[in-house]
């Protein structure tokens, strides 16, 4: 294959002609249509006898020229019967027309090939995504695939089995396996062929094509013939010289990140006593947290908030573990250099005004990084809010006085890693009863990246669940590696969901899948749980943090309420999720019936009616939890008519939750004066949601994560 | 057409043969493939010469028999060249094979027809939905339509222009109008043909087919040929005797509903002094509201809650405008009869245990209705919570003490009509700052229906926005009529979203569109705004109630925040909605730049950065509102770092809202101690949402409603 690319490259092209692509695919081990190049009519005459024998009853002739792209339009293609005189005639007609239409084109002759009968067609492509590297896409061929965007995408390379799974995940899969009597394709054979395309992808940053790499390869269609052959027909193959792979800075990452959360001394550079300024706000946060020794740095002050202040980092008489920089962007580089000189271990650059503003800012970032690396110092940011770490009570977050503190709970097991500080804070507010282990607002991540942090917190004993907010990723492949290695449930919200593709592609795949679609597919492949909105992110976080350790046996869910409508909405919300409505054992139906009025018809969703008492409600819920057909439960003690005491119901639910290990979520109508009750539920680590649908969606995400992992 | 159906009906069939369907379609004015029935070979011999002239080069022969359904399987179909000997041979072969395969079948001969070339295919159907009556569906033909469920549905009959709109609304429309060089179809001609099918639908309950009506008609495919003919090819047509149309009770609806909300006296039947019982709870609500004279009725009590009690409705010495029944189901009919005897004007039956439990309950419902109608009394319920009406302070809702009262606001312009009482209460809780005009929990609606109530509140001066929750509809066509006549924004949430089709259909359309899909399409066609979840319902209600009167000039939206991430999420949320991100005028960019740090790059979404002051933030928002390219605004003063005073921002936003008429919504990070601030915003009738995405979705629903109405 390399030889073919080498030759084409020397000719000054970065794409293959049709003939070259057949040669390329053949070398790759793929079956290709029987074909040959006929350079001229004399040659053809000598071959005609053999062609009649070697080719099927119909053949295709196409003008062969690297300069002619729209062959059909100039009459450069013909499908004819395999008869010597017919072929001769077509050959002459095609070459004559091509010469007339494009007199200056280099014409290499005519490509003769067997006519291929189509039973199924696939679209297969290997794109080099700027973030995630080589991505393999498969879909059914044809225009409707483009309209309905029905393609599966995964990071390449990948094994045949995974490609079969990709084909099976298509909505159009029924038509591939044979629909309404039509013949299905041999999936394994098709996947086998596609897996050869996948071997062209980079592995660990190295291209299998040596000095070249695939920029874009699309086969459309990849044809399955009635006799079961799998043949690439039309294709685009663009390649380029392999890019240099950026060196990854190989410091002992875990150690330096550890020190970031356990500094013995902190310098706040740009400190002031004005709490409406960042430096003052951060200084106050750090002093209030009493976590560590603090050195304010301000060139004009000798004292700040009761502490001795220093005019420069260089004046601090003790070692500085962590420097927090809240100085204007144009002073930051100088301060970083001073910190490096003083052998600070880590620095958090709060200020914005760097890479996010353009090329000039990126240059400064590179200089800061160089200064830090030379001194073995690690950096967080710039353009971030820094770090909150519950065990050491340590926070660099600059928040207004109305913003309450990040609350500490009995269990603090959720860690937030967010490119945006604001989103991390809002997330924490939306799940106030979930204990937070750590927040890192990592901003432009010129050094310590979300991948490093994810790897670190995967090892952190106190963290059970990780939540990620990202907008851009400097190195998507490294991120996916870290994500795949994560053993803890990891949620992700992606900001910037534009579906416009940014990669410059000429293929259909590019038109089908935008950046966000690709990212979303990559996250799923890496086992991350994706939330689509900030609210979903919060809802999922609460479910995962609270339900931790309760592994569902399956996907069968029960819904129990005292208000039919709310139960109906909950059942509706299971549609399109992994959850299935459980069918109760008959004993359960009988036992529930005993707790309610006799006219209530017991099914799932279970409506106990407005007349049910608190005691009856809780007993009925226990019957449902006892049912072997029920794997998880949604409890909706709705609006609570006077027959039901809300406190008694909540206490009953808390007891059930302690008694049963099945995952359970709750939705109570959130009236003003029930906030205390909801807090009581959540203090018992029971996830509450303001509407039934949100409860179901969060439970579904949790159950889906576990059942997928178990291969159920 | 009637003659054809009459003949088939007399033969004991309810479906047409292929030949009959061509005759039927021809009578309807459609073009059909050229065809004729050849009864036997002698006849054929006499026609062969003419066939060669009258038919194109290829013809199709099909065995004609009402008893043979799978013609292809028994070799009963042939496509042959239009040559006398070939046709003769095919005729003999087909009849021989058919006789051999099914010796007892009645064979009418062979259907000869022209072979039709296919350029485009459509799926067209007219189904008789049990709720909504005749529904016309159109889609692209082929299996993928079934997989992607890409069909448009509207209530039939309908004009050609509307059918063109339906075709244009398909996702596959690009392939119909000509995609990537393929030839498009003549849309008007296709729609013209489809509109003839639509004329078969009932109008005002009357079938155009006299004593018959279409049960199910599906043409698949409806073919467009290369020469532009539009031909039905394969079809299913099932018909039946027209059903009797239930008489609609024609009382002066508006008057009796008016009295329901303005009763001068109320009897509470089943009253008690136990507030944990429905009767006691309702009695207490009514006494507390002090709205009207109350007569408790309880056979065992002479006094209740300080009021004289009566042993029976019959003992009440004054006229009763409204009776509220909270007695067990088995006593309800007797009480209704007593109320009828006492000439009560209206009754609300709170109790459940009727139609929702089965046939027995439905019988009792019919008896109650009869008793009421004979006395000219109107009924609400059963199985409901009754009525809340703000102007008369009148409520029959039975709620627990923890459930706070339905709050009254300065403006109370939102009316809730809900089949489920619990959902109406939860909805009101979710939008506590929205003033509620009325709530009607209408339950099984054996008499007064959601359609009556919708019509009534459309005329009610105090109601600006109506919210509907429905599960089932007894008369979908009447509901759609009422919905189409509504001039006020009307939101709808449908409970019971199962996609399984309940109509017994044999066609593909039935497999594609479930009950919910049909209902959803009908709601859209009637101009209702559908919410998909209870939260969306609440969010939309808030936007419509607060934004009332602010008509957007277009779909261009601006997003302004002091936290990039939150603005990004808001912009992401516009994707898939009607909203488009506005492009600012250059003057706006300059003015905003003046309010922020110089490194912030000003675009839309606009990030003012964490350093912006409250004053700067509000000024920047004003610049955006001044921009002629901006039609509406999402304001996100995010987490508020110390540089920004939250109260000052809120006050500033309130002033902007008064000054500008452009629709605006707000999202502030909802911290515990900001609830007061959020209430302050909402007291100024500014819709606030806990996350940016919810703010955008609600605004989009509002803008979509208005721009669609304006035809923008």
Interface residues (C-beta under 8 A of the other chain):
Chain A: X143 X144 X147 X148 X150 X171 X172 X174 X175 X179 X180 X275 X276 X277 X278 X280 X281 X329 X352 X353 X356 X357 X358 X361 X398 X399 X400 X401 X402 X403 X404 X418 X419 X420 X421 X422 X423 X425 X426 X429 X430 X432 X469 X471 X495 X496 X497 X498 X499 X533 X534 X535 X562 X563 X564 X565 X566 X568 X569 X572 X573 X575 X597 X599 X601 X609 X610 X611 X638 X639 X640 X641 X642 X643 X644 X645 X646 X669 X670 X671 X672 X673 X674 X677 X690 X691 X692 X693 X694
Chain B: X143 X144 X147 X148 X150 X171 X172 X174 X175 X179 X180 X275 X276 X277 X278 X280 X281 X329 X352 X353 X357 X358 X361 X398 X399 X400 X401 X402 X403 X404 X418 X419 X420 X421 X422 X423 X425 X426 X429 X430 X432 X469 X471 X495 X496 X497 X498 X499 X533 X534 X535 X562 X563 X564 X565 X566 X568 X569 X572 X573 X575 X597 X599 X600 X601 X609 X610 X611 X638 X639 X640 X641 X642 X643 X644 X645 X646 X669 X670 X671 X672 X673 X674 X677 X690 X691 X692 X693 X694
